[in-house]
């Protein structure tokens, strides 16, 4: 089967670290199917999220804008549960108008009052994740998920992998792919599992796949947090993990790695389905995540109040036969959510909305070596620990984090890839600090960021930041 426009399968997981793939160098993790996707396509090594938080970055993907432009800057259960601005175009609606069948499985986390079937988003079919899976599980006579360990995860002794939420979601995704094939039009099918977001409640054999004693610490562990914002130490204290050693963290990481291997098994099922339906050669497949995860990095859980690579850098792997050279690697900076929105429209041959901010990734996919980006940016605005504004700029060597209500951060990624030593107050690096602050101002101006005003601009340009 062939179409004038290619099919698109987006596998968009939740909270997957860049370094947690076999192809990205993890020493233990088994991800043969995602690694196969890279071997048959392209691995993007410097993809970053525009904001490391679920609701804002998912809105950035749909609307192709920075969070400071669409204005959905926090999750819903916070003091700033703002929806995106009304009337903004979405890539999904654009694809529907171009004749695509659109299916969505899994986590939404975009708008409290609208789901993917709303006319703003244009999906033809939607299967939500958590509640629908729990109903399915109960109907099969299976006990509910155990939660004795809260957010830290545990064994699910009641099921095998075939009854997991991941397998259930993959089943629906395969069915939607088949629906798209039967309709005879190009399809865009999107699968958004909640995993590997904590808590990682894992069935065997995945629960025991990575013995904790075999797991090495992250490059960002341990971190004494010297000269760093107070909020980071408070995050540890609030989670009651401030005295944890790696032996305790390794148990959490073990479950995290197990879930990722379970995800990988489902990716293999999806790739097999594309082969079985005869559409693999005309389907662009993308594997990525909304953002990363600390999972013990810097001695912290989850992802809040920090801009470390643990959470801002994400996996991005693509396969598109006839367009992407198998086994290729792209080291260019990619702002994945906003760039993917633009790219989907370009792949479909549809007009790119004027409000979209991202770059078209097709030239990189087809072998271009450079996209002119010398650095990458990300923002954060706070969440369950209160409002907390941060802006990040990162180039190949340096990372600067502007913390508006705390100490700034500066890291030399060449000598300190784990981002342990904050050099922001070191006079020896004052020149780099000022260079990155000026670069930050230029980007804030370009994106019309409302945080740049008569009070904050002098902090960056006139050396008024304490």
Secondary structure, 3 states (H helix, E strand, C coil): CCCCCCEEEEEEEECCECCCCCCCCCCCCCCHHHHHHHHCCEEEEEEECCECCHHHHHHHHHHCCCHHHHCCCCCCCCCCCCCCCCCCCCHHHHHHHCCCEEEEEECCCCCCCCCCCCCCCCCCEEECCHHHHHHHHHHCCCCCCCCCCHHHCEECCCCCHHHCHHHHHHHHHHHHHHHHHHHCCCEEEEEECCCECCCCEECCCCCCCCCHHHCCCCCCCCCCCCCCCHHHHHHHHHHCCCCCCHHHHHHHHHHHHHHHHHHHHHHHHHHHHHHHCCCHHHEEEEEEECCCCCCCHHHCCCCCCCCCHHHHEEEEEEECCCCCCCCEEECCCEEHHHHHHHHHHHHHCCCCCCCCCCCCCHHHHCCCCCCCCCCEEEEEEEECCEEEEEEEEECCCEEEEEECCCCCEEEECCCCCCCCCCCCCCHHHHHHHHHHHHHHHHHHHHCCCCCCCCCCHHHHHCCCCC
